[in-house]
Amino acid sequence: MRTNFDFTPYRRSTVGFDRLFDLLETGLRTDTADGYPPFDIVRDGEDSYRITLAVAGFRPDDIEVVAQQNQLTVTGKRAEDKDHGEYLHRGIAARPFERRFQLADFIEAGNARFENGLLSIELKRVVPEAMKPRKIEIGSGSPANDRISAPTDESRQAA
């Protein structure tokens, strides 16, 4: 089965969707075989989400959560336990990990909680006021007085 897909023909016929195709290509290249640590993504409301990672064996100070641009990165590196004796069997995975989540536009990471071996990170969609739809009142009157005019050469020189 073919696992790679060439988006070149679609890139040529679209304008402004470069980021979308980059995300698709990145998603196809990522190694999905390693599912550590396992995680859930839950939609709590219309504009709120929660990512929960199962990080048994880690302490809160072993984990780092970084939100940068449209990416959320969760990294875990456990300190060595030298004074706990010799392990005969080690079944709890405690290997270092890095999990990346690609966030949509206007999604912001909020609080992170660590409870019972689960790390929960709250996400919220925060759309700026300038991007929200607004109603424009239709008035009556002379349209000549209400028009927006392009700047003239005289007004540019005065500025």
Phi and psi in radians as a Rosetta constraint file:
Dihedral C 1 N 2 CA 2 C 2 CIRCULARHARMONIC -1.338 0.35
Dihedral N 2 CA 2 C 2 N 3 CIRCULARHARMONIC 2.221 0.35
Dihedral C 2 N 3 CA 3 C 3 CIRCULARHARMONIC -1.858 0.35
Dihedral N 3 CA 3 C 3 N 4 CIRCULARHARMONIC -0.181 0.35
Dihedral C 3 N 4 CA 4 C 4 CIRCULARHARMONIC -1.933 0.35
Dihedral N 4 CA 4 C 4 N 5 CIRCULARHARMONIC 2.624 0.35
Dihedral C 4 N 5 CA 5 C 5 CIRCULARHARMONIC -2.341 0.35
Dihedral N 5 CA 5 C 5 N 6 CIRCULARHARMONIC 2.368 0.35
Dihedral C 5 N 6 CA 6 C 6 CIRCULARHARMONIC -1.682 0.35
Dihedral N 6 CA 6 C 6 N 7 CIRCULARHARMONIC 2.018 0.35
Dihedral C 6 N 7 CA 7 C 7 CIRCULARHARMONIC -1.586 0.35
Dihedral N 7 CA 7 C 7 N 8 CIRCULARHARMONIC 0.092 0.35
Dihedral C 7 N 8 CA 8 C 8 CIRCULARHARMONIC -0.986 0.35
Dihedral N 8 CA 8 C 8 N 9 CIRCULARHARMONIC -0.804 0.35
Dihedral C 8 N 9 CA 9 C 9 CIRCULARHARMONIC -1.061 0.35
Dihedral N 9 CA 9 C 9 N 10 CIRCULARHARMONIC -0.594 0.35
Dihedral C 9 N 10 CA 10 C 10 CIRCULARHARMONIC -1.297 0.35
Dihedral N 10 CA 10 C 10 N 11 CIRCULARHARMONIC -0.600 0.35
Dihedral C 10 N 11 CA 11 C 11 CIRCULARHARMONIC -1.095 0.35
Dihedral N 11 CA 11 C 11 N 12 CIRCULARHARMONIC -0.639 0.35
Dihedral C 11 N 12 CA 12 C 12 CIRCULARHARMONIC -1.204 0.35
Dihedral N 12 CA 12 C 12 N 13 CIRCULARHARMONIC -0.514 0.35
Dihedral C 12 N 13 CA 13 C 13 CIRCULARHARMONIC -1.793 0.35
Dihedral N 13 CA 13 C 13 N 14 CIRCULARHARMONIC 0.148 0.35
Dihedral C 13 N 14 CA 14 C 14 CIRCULARHARMONIC -2.243 0.35
Dihedral N 14 CA 14 C 14 N 15 CIRCULARHARMONIC 2.697 0.35
Dihedral C 14 N 15 CA 15 C 15 CIRCULARHARMONIC -2.203 0.35
Dihedral N 15 CA 15 C 15 N 16 CIRCULARHARMONIC 2.250 0.35
Dihedral C 15 N 16 CA 16 C 16 CIRCULARHARMONIC 1.541 0.35
Dihedral N 16 CA 16 C 16 N 17 CIRCULARHARMONIC 0.083 0.35
Dihedral C 16 N 17 CA 17 C 17 CIRCULARHARMONIC -1.868 0.35
Dihedral N 17 CA 17 C 17 N 18 CIRCULARHARMONIC 0.332 0.35
Dihedral C 17 N 18 CA 18 C 18 CIRCULARHARMONIC -1.004 0.35
Dihedral N 18 CA 18 C 18 N 19 CIRCULARHARMONIC -0.758 0.35
Dihedral C 18 N 19 CA 19 C 19 CIRCULARHARMONIC -1.096 0.35
Dihedral N 19 CA 19 C 19 N 20 CIRCULARHARMONIC -0.670 0.35
Dihedral C 19 N 20 CA 20 C 20 CIRCULARHARMONIC -1.080 0.35
Dihedral N 20 CA 20 C 20 N 21 CIRCULARHARMONIC -0.801 0.35
Dihedral C 20 N 21 CA 21 C 21 CIRCULARHARMONIC -1.181 0.35
Dihedral N 21 CA 21 C 21 N 22 CIRCULARHARMONIC -0.624 0.35
Dihedral C 21 N 22 CA 22 C 22 CIRCULARHARMONIC -1.079 0.35
Dihedral N 22 CA 22 C 22 N 23 CIRCULARHARMONIC -0.728 0.35
Dihedral C 22 N 23 CA 23 C 23 CIRCULARHARMONIC -1.130 0.35
Dihedral N 23 CA 23 C 23 N 24 CIRCULARHARMONIC -0.714 0.35
Dihedral C 23 N 24 CA 24 C 24 CIRCULARHARMONIC -1.116 0.35
Dihedral N 24 CA 24 C 24 N 25 CIRCULARHARMONIC -0.768 0.35
Dihedral C 24 N 25 CA 25 C 25 CIRCULARHARMONIC -1.155 0.35
Dihedral N 25 CA 25 C 25 N 26 CIRCULARHARMONIC -0.681 0.35
Dihedral C 25 N 26 CA 26 C 26 CIRCULARHARMONIC -1.127 0.35
Dihedral N 26 CA 26 C 26 N 27 CIRCULARHARMONIC -0.705 0.35
Dihedral C 26 N 27 CA 27 C 27 CIRCULARHARMONIC -1.126 0.35
Dihedral N 27 CA 27 C 27 N 28 CIRCULARHARMONIC -0.606 0.35
Dihedral C 27 N 28 CA 28 C 28 CIRCULARHARMONIC -1.259 0.35
Dihedral N 28 CA 28 C 28 N 29 CIRCULARHARMONIC -0.538 0.35
Dihedral C 28 N 29 CA 29 C 29 CIRCULARHARMONIC -1.444 0.35
Dihedral N 29 CA 29 C 29 N 30 CIRCULARHARMONIC -0.368 0.35
Dihedral C 29 N 30 CA 30 C 30 CIRCULARHARMONIC -1.166 0.35
Dihedral N 30 CA 30 C 30 N 31 CIRCULARHARMONIC 2.579 0.35
Dihedral C 30 N 31 CA 31 C 31 CIRCULARHARMONIC -1.462 0.35
Dihedral N 31 CA 31 C 31 N 32 CIRCULARHARMONIC 1.905 0.35
Dihedral C 31 N 32 CA 32 C 32 CIRCULARHARMONIC -1.625 0.35
Dihedral N 32 CA 32 C 32 N 33 CIRCULARHARMONIC -0.022 0.35
Dihedral C 32 N 33 CA 33 C 33 CIRCULARHARMONIC -1.206 0.35
Dihedral N 33 CA 33 C 33 N 34 CIRCULARHARMONIC -0.591 0.35
Dihedral C 33 N 34 CA 34 C 34 CIRCULARHARMONIC -1.533 0.35
Dihedral N 34 CA 34 C 34 N 35 CIRCULARHARMONIC 1.849 0.35
Dihedral C 34 N 35 CA 35 C 35 CIRCULARHARMONIC -1.766 0.35
Dihedral N 35 CA 35 C 35 N 36 CIRCULARHARMONIC 0.597 0.35
Dihedral C 35 N 36 CA 36 C 36 CIRCULARHARMONIC -1.920 0.35
Dihedral N 36 CA 36 C 36 N 37 CIRCULARHARMONIC 2.324 0.35
Dihedral C 36 N 37 CA 37 C 37 CIRCULARHARMONIC -1.379 0.35
Dihedral N 37 CA 37 C 37 N 38 CIRCULARHARMONIC 2.654 0.35
Dihedral C 37 N 38 CA 38 C 38 CIRCULARHARMONIC -1.163 0.35
Dihedral N 38 CA 38 C 38 N 39 CIRCULARHARMONIC 2.656 0.35
Dihedral C 38 N 39 CA 39 C 39 CIRCULARHARMONIC -2.552 0.35
Dihedral N 39 CA 39 C 39 N 40 CIRCULARHARMONIC 2.805 0.35
Dihedral C 39 N 40 CA 40 C 40 CIRCULARHARMONIC -2.153 0.35
Dihedral N 40 CA 40 C 40 N 41 CIRCULARHARMONIC 2.573 0.35
Dihedral C 40 N 41 CA 41 C 41 CIRCULARHARMONIC -2.116 0.35
Dihedral N 41 CA 41 C 41 N 42 CIRCULARHARMONIC 2.140 0.35
Dihedral C 41 N 42 CA 42 C 42 CIRCULARHARMONIC -2.115 0.35
Dihedral N 42 CA 42 C 42 N 43 CIRCULARHARMONIC 2.397 0.35
Dihedral C 42 N 43 CA 43 C 43 CIRCULARHARMONIC -1.649 0.35
Dihedral N 43 CA 43 C 43 N 44 CIRCULARHARMONIC 1.947 0.35
Dihedral C 43 N 44 CA 44 C 44 CIRCULARHARMONIC -1.479 0.35
Dihedral N 44 CA 44 C 44 N 45 CIRCULARHARMONIC -0.477 0.35
Dihedral C 44 N 45 CA 45 C 45 CIRCULARHARMONIC -2.790 0.35
Dihedral N 45 CA 45 C 45 N 46 CIRCULARHARMONIC -2.968 0.35
Dihedral C 45 N 46 CA 46 C 46 CIRCULARHARMONIC -1.107 0.35
Dihedral N 46 CA 46 C 46 N 47 CIRCULARHARMONIC -0.648 0.35
Dihedral C 46 N 47 CA 47 C 47 CIRCULARHARMONIC -2.162 0.35
Dihedral N 47 CA 47 C 47 N 48 CIRCULARHARMONIC 0.349 0.35
Dihedral C 47 N 48 CA 48 C 48 CIRCULARHARMONIC -2.315 0.35
Dihedral N 48 CA 48 C 48 N 49 CIRCULARHARMONIC 2.475 0.35
Dihedral C 48 N 49 CA 49 C 49 CIRCULARHARMONIC -2.376 0.35
Dihedral N 49 CA 49 C 49 N 50 CIRCULARHARMONIC 2.909 0.35
Dihedral C 49 N 50 CA 50 C 50 CIRCULARHARMONIC -2.542 0.35
Dihedral N 50 CA 50 C 50 N 51 CIRCULARHARMONIC 2.290 0.35
Dihedral C 50 N 51 CA 51 C 51 CIRCULARHARMONIC -1.836 0.35
Dihedral N 51 CA 51 C 51 N 52 CIRCULARHARMONIC 2.249 0.35
Dihedral C 51 N 52 CA 52 C 52 CIRCULARHARMONIC -2.146 0.35
Dihedral N 52 CA 52 C 52 N 53 CIRCULARHARMONIC 2.157 0.35
Dihedral C 52 N 53 CA 53 C 53 CIRCULARHARMONIC -1.925 0.35
Dihedral N 53 CA 53 C 53 N 54 CIRCULARHARMONIC 2.403 0.35
Dihedral C 53 N 54 CA 54 C 54 CIRCULARHARMONIC -1.532 0.35
Dihedral N 54 CA 54 C 54 N 55 CIRCULARHARMONIC 1.857 0.35
Dihedral C 54 N 55 CA 55 C 55 CIRCULARHARMONIC -2.153 0.35
Dihedral N 55 CA 55 C 55 N 56 CIRCULARHARMONIC 0.948 0.35
Dihedral C 55 N 56 CA 56 C 56 CIRCULARHARMONIC -1.084 0.35
Dihedral N 56 CA 56 C 56 N 57 CIRCULARHARMONIC 2.440 0.35
Dihedral C 56 N 57 CA 57 C 57 CIRCULARHARMONIC 1.613 0.35
Dihedral N 57 CA 57 C 57 N 58 CIRCULARHARMONIC -0.171 0.35
Dihedral C 57 N 58 CA 58 C 58 CIRCULARHARMONIC -1.807 0.35
Dihedral N 58 CA 58 C 58 N 59 CIRCULARHARMONIC 2.643 0.35
Dihedral C 58 N 59 CA 59 C 59 CIRCULARHARMONIC -1.774 0.35
Dihedral N 59 CA 59 C 59 N 60 CIRCULARHARMONIC 2.787 0.35
Dihedral C 59 N 60 CA 60 C 60 CIRCULARHARMONIC -0.989 0.35
Dihedral N 60 CA 60 C 60 N 61 CIRCULARHARMONIC -0.582 0.35
Dihedral C 60 N 61 CA 61 C 61 CIRCULARHARMONIC -1.387 0.35
Dihedral N 61 CA 61 C 61 N 62 CIRCULARHARMONIC -0.064 0.35
Dihedral C 61 N 62 CA 62 C 62 CIRCULARHARMONIC -1.560 0.35
Dihedral N 62 CA 62 C 62 N 63 CIRCULARHARMONIC -0.137 0.35
Dihedral C 62 N 63 CA 63 C 63 CIRCULARHARMONIC -2.036 0.35
Dihedral N 63 CA 63 C 63 N 64 CIRCULARHARMONIC 2.439 0.35
Dihedral C 63 N 64 CA 64 C 64 CIRCULARHARMONIC -2.184 0.35
Dihedral N 64 CA 64 C 64 N 65 CIRCULARHARMONIC 2.286 0.35
Dihedral C 64 N 65 CA 65 C 65 CIRCULARHARMONIC -2.035 0.35
Dihedral N 65 CA 65 C 65 N 66 CIRCULARHARMONIC 2.145 0.35
Dihedral C 65 N 66 CA 66 C 66 CIRCULARHARMONIC -2.241 0.35
Dihedral N 66 CA 66 C 66 N 67 CIRCULARHARMONIC 2.209 0.35
Dihedral C 66 N 67 CA 67 C 67 CIRCULARHARMONIC -1.899 0.35
Dihedral N 67 CA 67 C 67 N 68 CIRCULARHARMONIC 2.115 0.35
Dihedral C 67 N 68 CA 68 C 68 CIRCULARHARMONIC -2.464 0.35
Dihedral N 68 CA 68 C 68 N 69 CIRCULARHARMONIC 2.170 0.35
Dihedral C 68 N 69 CA 69 C 69 CIRCULARHARMONIC 0.915 0.35
Dihedral N 69 CA 69 C 69 N 70 CIRCULARHARMONIC -2.120 0.35
Dihedral C 69 N 70 CA 70 C 70 CIRCULARHARMONIC -1.865 0.35
Dihedral N 70 CA 70 C 70 N 71 CIRCULARHARMONIC 0.601 0.35
Dihedral C 70 N 71 CA 71 C 71 CIRCULARHARMONIC -2.385 0.35
Dihedral N 71 CA 71 C 71 N 72 CIRCULARHARMONIC 2.399 0.35
Dihedral C 71 N 72 CA 72 C 72 CIRCULARHARMONIC -1.986 0.35
Dihedral N 72 CA 72 C 72 N 73 CIRCULARHARMONIC 2.177 0.35
Dihedral C 72 N 73 CA 73 C 73 CIRCULARHARMONIC -2.069 0.35
Dihedral N 73 CA 73 C 73 N 74 CIRCULARHARMONIC 2.225 0.35
Dihedral C 73 N 74 CA 74 C 74 CIRCULARHARMONIC -2.017 0.35
Dihedral N 74 CA 74 C 74 N 75 CIRCULARHARMONIC 2.118 0.35
Dihedral C 74 N 75 CA 75 C 75 CIRCULARHARMONIC -2.130 0.35
Dihedral N 75 CA 75 C 75 N 76 CIRCULARHARMONIC 2.400 0.35
Dihedral C 75 N 76 CA 76 C 76 CIRCULARHARMONIC -2.316 0.35
Dihedral N 76 CA 76 C 76 N 77 CIRCULARHARMONIC 2.307 0.35
Dihedral C 76 N 77 CA 77 C 77 CIRCULARHARMONIC -2.484 0.35
Dihedral N 77 CA 77 C 77 N 78 CIRCULARHARMONIC 2.005 0.35
Dihedral C 77 N 78 CA 78 C 78 CIRCULARHARMONIC -1.504 0.35
Dihedral N 78 CA 78 C 78 N 79 CIRCULARHARMONIC 2.416 0.35
Dihedral C 78 N 79 CA 79 C 79 CIRCULARHARMONIC -1.263 0.35
Dihedral N 79 CA 79 C 79 N 80 CIRCULARHARMONIC 2.627 0.35
Dihedral C 79 N 80 CA 80 C 80 CIRCULARHARMONIC -1.207 0.35
Dihedral N 80 CA 80 C 80 N 81 CIRCULARHARMONIC 2.387 0.35
Dihedral C 80 N 81 CA 81 C 81 CIRCULARHARMONIC -1.707 0.35
Dihedral N 81 CA 81 C 81 N 82 CIRCULARHARMONIC 1.640 0.35
Dihedral C 81 N 82 CA 82 C 82 CIRCULARHARMONIC -1.594 0.35
Dihedral N 82 CA 82 C 82 N 83 CIRCULARHARMONIC -0.353 0.35
Dihedral C 82 N 83 CA 83 C 83 CIRCULARHARMONIC -1.861 0.35
Dihedral N 83 CA 83 C 83 N 84 CIRCULARHARMONIC 0.370 0.35
Dihedral C 83 N 84 CA 84 C 84 CIRCULARHARMONIC -1.850 0.35
Dihedral N 84 CA 84 C 84 N 85 CIRCULARHARMONIC 0.158 0.35
Dihedral C 84 N 85 CA 85 C 85 CIRCULARHARMONIC 1.638 0.35
Dihedral N 85 CA 85 C 85 N 86 CIRCULARHARMONIC -3.036 0.35
Dihedral C 85 N 86 CA 86 C 86 CIRCULARHARMONIC -1.686 0.35
Dihedral N 86 CA 86 C 86 N 87 CIRCULARHARMONIC 2.229 0.35
Dihedral C 86 N 87 CA 87 C 87 CIRCULARHARMONIC -1.377 0.35
Dihedral N 87 CA 87 C 87 N 88 CIRCULARHARMONIC 2.277 0.35
Dihedral C 87 N 88 CA 88 C 88 CIRCULARHARMONIC -1.588 0.35
Dihedral N 88 CA 88 C 88 N 89 CIRCULARHARMONIC -0.555 0.35
Dihedral C 88 N 89 CA 89 C 89 CIRCULARHARMONIC -2.563 0.35
Dihedral N 89 CA 89 C 89 N 90 CIRCULARHARMONIC 2.327 0.35
Dihedral C 89 N 90 CA 90 C 90 CIRCULARHARMONIC -2.128 0.35
Dihedral N 90 CA 90 C 90 N 91 CIRCULARHARMONIC 1.692 0.35
Dihedral C 90 N 91 CA 91 C 91 CIRCULARHARMONIC -1.714 0.35
Dihedral N 91 CA 91 C 91 N 92 CIRCULARHARMONIC -0.311 0.35
Dihedral C 91 N 92 CA 92 C 92 CIRCULARHARMONIC -1.515 0.35
Dihedral N 92 CA 92 C 92 N 93 CIRCULARHARMONIC 2.028 0.35
Dihedral C 92 N 93 CA 93 C 93 CIRCULARHARMONIC -1.169 0.35
Dihedral N 93 CA 93 C 93 N 94 CIRCULARHARMONIC 2.204 0.35
Dihedral C 93 N 94 CA 94 C 94 CIRCULARHARMONIC -2.327 0.35
Dihedral N 94 CA 94 C 94 N 95 CIRCULARHARMONIC 0.450 0.35
Dihedral C 94 N 95 CA 95 C 95 CIRCULARHARMONIC -1.317 0.35
Dihedral N 95 CA 95 C 95 N 96 CIRCULARHARMONIC 2.690 0.35
Dihedral C 95 N 96 CA 96 C 96 CIRCULARHARMONIC -1.079 0.35
Dihedral N 96 CA 96 C 96 N 97 CIRCULARHARMONIC 2.612 0.35
Dihedral C 96 N 97 CA 97 C 97 CIRCULARHARMONIC -2.522 0.35
Dihedral N 97 CA 97 C 97 N 98 CIRCULARHARMONIC 2.803 0.35
Dihedral C 97 N 98 CA 98 C 98 CIRCULARHARMONIC -2.508 0.35
Dihedral N 98 CA 98 C 98 N 99 CIRCULARHARMONIC 2.100 0.35
Dihedral C 98 N 99 CA 99 C 99 CIRCULARHARMONIC -2.049 0.35
Dihedral N 99 CA 99 C 99 N 100 CIRCULARHARMONIC 2.229 0.35
Dihedral C 99 N 100 CA 100 C 100 CIRCULARHARMONIC -1.999 0.35
Dihedral N 100 CA 100 C 100 N 101 CIRCULARHARMONIC 2.402 0.35
Dihedral C 100 N 101 CA 101 C 101 CIRCULARHARMONIC -2.162 0.35
Dihedral N 101 CA 101 C 101 N 102 CIRCULARHARMONIC 2.213 0.35
Dihedral C 101 N 102 CA 102 C 102 CIRCULARHARMONIC -1.494 0.35
Dihedral N 102 CA 102 C 102 N 103 CIRCULARHARMONIC 2.137 0.35
Dihedral C 102 N 103 CA 103 C 103 CIRCULARHARMONIC -1.749 0.35
Dihedral N 103 CA 103 C 103 N 104 CIRCULARHARMONIC 2.541 0.35
Dihedral C 103 N 104 CA 104 C 104 CIRCULARHARMONIC -1.265 0.35
Dihedral N 104 CA 104 C 104 N 105 CIRCULARHARMONIC 2.934 0.35
Dihedral C 104 N 105 CA 105 C 105 CIRCULARHARMONIC -1.056 0.35
Dihedral N 105 CA 105 C 105 N 106 CIRCULARHARMONIC 2.493 0.35
Dihedral C 105 N 106 CA 106 C 106 CIRCULARHARMONIC 1.213 0.35
Dihedral N 106 CA 106 C 106 N 107 CIRCULARHARMONIC 0.237 0.35
Dihedral C 106 N 107 CA 107 C 107 CIRCULARHARMONIC -1.636 0.35
Dihedral N 107 CA 107 C 107 N 108 CIRCULARHARMONIC 2.195 0.35
Dihedral C 107 N 108 CA 108 C 108 CIRCULARHARMONIC -2.053 0.35
Dihedral N 108 CA 108 C 108 N 109 CIRCULARHARMONIC 2.425 0.35
Dihedral C 108 N 109 CA 109 C 109 CIRCULARHARMONIC -1.388 0.35
Dihedral N 109 CA 109 C 109 N 110 CIRCULARHARMONIC 2.402 0.35
Dihedral C 109 N 110 CA 110 C 110 CIRCULARHARMONIC -1.948 0.35
Dihedral N 110 CA 110 C 110 N 111 CIRCULARHARMONIC -2.260 0.35
Dihedral C 110 N 111 CA 111 C 111 CIRCULARHARMONIC -1.278 0.35
Dihedral N 111 CA 111 C 111 N 112 CIRCULARHARMONIC 2.623 0.35
Dihedral C 111 N 112 CA 112 C 112 CIRCULARHARMONIC -2.136 0.35
Dihedral N 112 CA 112 C 112 N 113 CIRCULARHARMONIC 2.325 0.35
Dihedral C 112 N 113 CA 113 C 113 CIRCULARHARMONIC -2.180 0.35
Dihedral N 113 CA 113 C 113 N 114 CIRCULARHARMONIC 2.523 0.35
Dihedral C 113 N 114 CA 114 C 114 CIRCULARHARMONIC -2.102 0.35
Dihedral N 114 CA 114 C 114 N 115 CIRCULARHARMONIC 2.036 0.35
Dihedral C 114 N 115 CA 115 C 115 CIRCULARHARMONIC -2.611 0.35
Dihedral N 115 CA 115 C 115 N 116 CIRCULARHARMONIC 2.227 0.35
Dihedral C 115 N 116 CA 116 C 116 CIRCULARHARMONIC 0.957 0.35
Dihedral N 116 CA 116 C 116 N 117 CIRCULARHARMONIC 0.707 0.35
Dihedral C 116 N 117 CA 117 C 117 CIRCULARHARMONIC 1.357 0.35
Dihedral N 117 CA 117 C 117 N 118 CIRCULARHARMONIC 0.157 0.35
Dihedral C 117 N 118 CA 118 C 118 CIRCULARHARMONIC -2.052 0.35
Dihedral N 118 CA 118 C 118 N 119 CIRCULARHARMONIC 2.279 0.35
Dihedral C 118 N 119 CA 119 C 119 CIRCULARHARMONIC -1.781 0.35
Dihedral N 119 CA 119 C 119 N 120 CIRCULARHARMONIC 2.098 0.35
Dihedral C 119 N 120 CA 120 C 120 CIRCULARHARMONIC -1.982 0.35
Dihedral N 120 CA 120 C 120 N 121 CIRCULARHARMONIC 2.271 0.35
Dihedral C 120 N 121 CA 121 C 121 CIRCULARHARMONIC -2.110 0.35
Dihedral N 121 CA 121 C 121 N 122 CIRCULARHARMONIC 2.150 0.35
Dihedral C 121 N 122 CA 122 C 122 CIRCULARHARMONIC -1.512 0.35
Dihedral N 122 CA 122 C 122 N 123 CIRCULARHARMONIC 2.416 0.35
Dihedral C 122 N 123 CA 123 C 123 CIRCULARHARMONIC -2.194 0.35
Dihedral N 123 CA 123 C 123 N 124 CIRCULARHARMONIC 2.547 0.35
Dihedral C 123 N 124 CA 124 C 124 CIRCULARHARMONIC -2.476 0.35
Dihedral N 124 CA 124 C 124 N 125 CIRCULARHARMONIC 2.418 0.35
Dihedral C 124 N 125 CA 125 C 125 CIRCULARHARMONIC -1.483 0.35
Dihedral N 125 CA 125 C 125 N 126 CIRCULARHARMONIC 2.087 0.35
Dihedral C 125 N 126 CA 126 C 126 CIRCULARHARMONIC -2.123 0.35
Dihedral N 126 CA 126 C 126 N 127 CIRCULARHARMONIC 1.751 0.35
Dihedral C 126 N 127 CA 127 C 127 CIRCULARHARMONIC -1.552 0.35
Dihedral N 127 CA 127 C 127 N 128 CIRCULARHARMONIC 2.210 0.35
Dihedral C 127 N 128 CA 128 C 128 CIRCULARHARMONIC -1.088 0.35
Dihedral N 128 CA 128 C 128 N 129 CIRCULARHARMONIC 2.639 0.35
Dihedral C 128 N 129 CA 129 C 129 CIRCULARHARMONIC -0.985 0.35
Dihedral N 129 CA 129 C 129 N 130 CIRCULARHARMONIC -0.641 0.35
Dihedral C 129 N 130 CA 130 C 130 CIRCULARHARMONIC -1.138 0.35
Dihedral N 130 CA 130 C 130 N 131 CIRCULARHARMONIC -0.407 0.35
Dihedral C 130 N 131 CA 131 C 131 CIRCULARHARMONIC -1.619 0.35
Dihedral N 131 CA 131 C 131 N 132 CIRCULARHARMONIC -0.235 0.35
Dihedral C 131 N 132 CA 132 C 132 CIRCULARHARMONIC -1.349 0.35
Dihedral N 132 CA 132 C 132 N 133 CIRCULARHARMONIC 2.579 0.35
Dihedral C 132 N 133 CA 133 C 133 CIRCULARHARMONIC -1.157 0.35
Dihedral N 133 CA 133 C 133 N 134 CIRCULARHARMONIC 2.501 0.35
Dihedral C 133 N 134 CA 134 C 134 CIRCULARHARMONIC -2.323 0.35
Dihedral N 134 CA 134 C 134 N 135 CIRCULARHARMONIC 2.570 0.35
Dihedral C 134 N 135 CA 135 C 135 CIRCULARHARMONIC -1.527 0.35
Dihedral N 135 CA 135 C 135 N 136 CIRCULARHARMONIC 2.325 0.35
Dihedral C 135 N 136 CA 136 C 136 CIRCULARHARMONIC -1.870 0.35
Dihedral N 136 CA 136 C 136 N 137 CIRCULARHARMONIC 2.115 0.35
Dihedral C 136 N 137 CA 137 C 137 CIRCULARHARMONIC -1.224 0.35
Dihedral N 137 CA 137 C 137 N 138 CIRCULARHARMONIC 2.444 0.35
Dihedral C 137 N 138 CA 138 C 138 CIRCULARHARMONIC -1.747 0.35
Dihedral N 138 CA 138 C 138 N 139 CIRCULARHARMONIC 2.062 0.35
Dihedral C 138 N 139 CA 139 C 139 CIRCULARHARMONIC -1.821 0.35
Dihedral N 139 CA 139 C 139 N 140 CIRCULARHARMONIC 2.906 0.35
Dihedral C 139 N 140 CA 140 C 140 CIRCULARHARMONIC -1.985 0.35
Dihedral N 140 CA 140 C 140 N 141 CIRCULARHARMONIC 2.710 0.35
Dihedral C 140 N 141 CA 141 C 141 CIRCULARHARMONIC 2.494 0.35
Dihedral N 141 CA 141 C 141 N 142 CIRCULARHARMONIC -3.025 0.35
Dihedral C 141 N 142 CA 142 C 142 CIRCULARHARMONIC -1.374 0.35
Dihedral N 142 CA 142 C 142 N 143 CIRCULARHARMONIC 2.102 0.35
Dihedral C 142 N 143 CA 143 C 143 CIRCULARHARMONIC -1.211 0.35
Dihedral N 143 CA 143 C 143 N 144 CIRCULARHARMONIC -0.321 0.35
Dihedral C 143 N 144 CA 144 C 144 CIRCULARHARMONIC -1.152 0.35
Dihedral N 144 CA 144 C 144 N 145 CIRCULARHARMONIC -0.585 0.35
Dihedral C 144 N 145 CA 145 C 145 CIRCULARHARMONIC -1.408 0.35
Dihedral N 145 CA 145 C 145 N 146 CIRCULARHARMONIC -0.423 0.35
Dihedral C 145 N 146 CA 146 C 146 CIRCULARHARMONIC -1.674 0.35
Dihedral N 146 CA 146 C 146 N 147 CIRCULARHARMONIC 0.001 0.35
Dihedral C 146 N 147 CA 147 C 147 CIRCULARHARMONIC -1.284 0.35
Dihedral N 147 CA 147 C 147 N 148 CIRCULARHARMONIC 2.588 0.35
Dihedral C 147 N 148 CA 148 C 148 CIRCULARHARMONIC -1.635 0.35
Dihedral N 148 CA 148 C 148 N 149 CIRCULARHARMONIC 2.157 0.35
Dihedral C 148 N 149 CA 149 C 149 CIRCULARHARMONIC -1.832 0.35
Dihedral N 149 CA 149 C 149 N 150 CIRCULARHARMONIC 2.654 0.35
Dihedral C 149 N 150 CA 150 C 150 CIRCULARHARMONIC -1.281 0.35
Dihedral N 150 CA 150 C 150 N 151 CIRCULARHARMONIC 2.563 0.35
Dihedral C 150 N 151 CA 151 C 151 CIRCULARHARMONIC -1.132 0.35
Dihedral N 151 CA 151 C 151 N 152 CIRCULARHARMONIC 2.423 0.35
Dihedral C 151 N 152 CA 152 C 152 CIRCULARHARMONIC -1.605 0.35
Dihedral N 152 CA 152 C 152 N 153 CIRCULARHARMONIC 2.966 0.35
Dihedral C 152 N 153 CA 153 C 153 CIRCULARHARMONIC -1.080 0.35
Dihedral N 153 CA 153 C 153 N 154 CIRCULARHARMONIC -0.615 0.35
Dihedral C 153 N 154 CA 154 C 154 CIRCULARHARMONIC -1.156 0.35
Dihedral N 154 CA 154 C 154 N 155 CIRCULARHARMONIC -0.714 0.35
Dihedral C 154 N 155 CA 155 C 155 CIRCULARHARMONIC -1.258 0.35
Dihedral N 155 CA 155 C 155 N 156 CIRCULARHARMONIC -0.520 0.35
Dihedral C 155 N 156 CA 156 C 156 CIRCULARHARMONIC -1.192 0.35
Dihedral N 156 CA 156 C 156 N 157 CIRCULARHARMONIC -0.677 0.35
Dihedral C 156 N 157 CA 157 C 157 CIRCULARHARMONIC -1.220 0.35
Dihedral N 157 CA 157 C 157 N 158 CIRCULARHARMONIC -0.548 0.35
Dihedral C 157 N 158 CA 158 C 158 CIRCULARHARMONIC -1.269 0.35
Dihedral N 158 CA 158 C 158 N 159 CIRCULARHARMONIC -0.465 0.35
